[in-house]
Amino acid sequence: MIKIESVTKSFKQKNKKIIAVNNVSLTVEQGDMLGLIGVNGSGKSTLIKMMNGILYPDQGEIIINGKNPWKHQKEIAYQIGSIFGQKSQLWYHLTPRETFMFLGSVYSVKLAALKLHVAELIQQFDLHSFVDRPVRKLSLGQRMKCEIVASLVHNPSILFLDEPTIGLDLIAKDSLTNLLSEYNKVHNKTMVITTHDISDIAKLCNRVVIIDQGVIIYNGTTIALTEKFANIVLLEIVLASDIAQLPIEVLQHEKSDAYTHKIKINTDKIAVSEVFNKLEIYEIIRYYQHSLDLTAIVRVLFEEGVIDDRK
């Protein structure tokens, strides 16, 4: 379990004080898959580093499984696994299996238990076909699977994943996210995932925290977030006539060319059918209708500064 209470962290930059994390409170229960979203400079990386004990806050408290992470760094290191971007835990001249065994010895895992656990991880993450091949000969997708297994060798209860699917093709990405989701279901591990790919969050996470300028602007379930914006509909309508202004009031209106109108409406205020009825006189050639997906919702939150369910 991760508990963050009123945490603030600042840095000095020349003669200026930069507040990276501003009075953040957050609880992550055991078994949660939490997506942490933020643009570069939003404070998410600083928050992750404090949870890992790499940085300590100016004020407030962070507790990881009952312990302060920077006061008990060695003990916490045995309870967490981390993948930070493209910083590899693998040795290119060794095979993944050799690396797993070495890392297990670093964490003082007994040999018999280590062999058994490594064998289970190889099975669960489907590494059989390449686990005894030198790391330098593996594809990016294969290496990322091995990075995750390397972070699980000492059987931590919490896993921090920073951009776990970056650079992967669609097939490799789907394979990895499916494996992570299944591993979480079977072993009830807590996972904190930071990524710019919102589709990963939508697929993996039951909760999402959105941070902007060091402040949490949304903290809740992915379902509640999508339901909040369920009344927002995007329409792309191609008309036979060139009109400068729509005869209806909408949230947003853009023209991509003389005849194509991109419209955002709130269905609590105007029904989609009413939009079509008003535009029929201009002859609708074709139209497309979309609800906001999680990626679009996050964009709206950042653009409009919507604050919802802060905790």
Secondary structure, 3 states (H helix, E strand, C coil): CEEEEEEEEEEEECCEEEEEEEEEEEEECCCCEEEEECCCCCCHHHHHHHHCCCCCCCEEEEEECCECCCCCHHHHHCCEEEEECCCCCCCCCCCHHHHHHHHHHHCCCCHHHHHHHHHHHHHHCCCCCCCCCCHHHCCHHHHHHHHHHHHHCCCCCEEEEECCCCCCCHHHHHHHHHHHHHHHHHHCCEEEEECCCHHHHHHHCCEEEEEECCEEEEEEEHHHHHHHCCCEEEEEEEECCCCCCCCCCCCEEEECCCCEEEEEEECCCCCHHHHHHHHHHHCEEEEEEEECCHHHHHHHHHHHCCCECCC
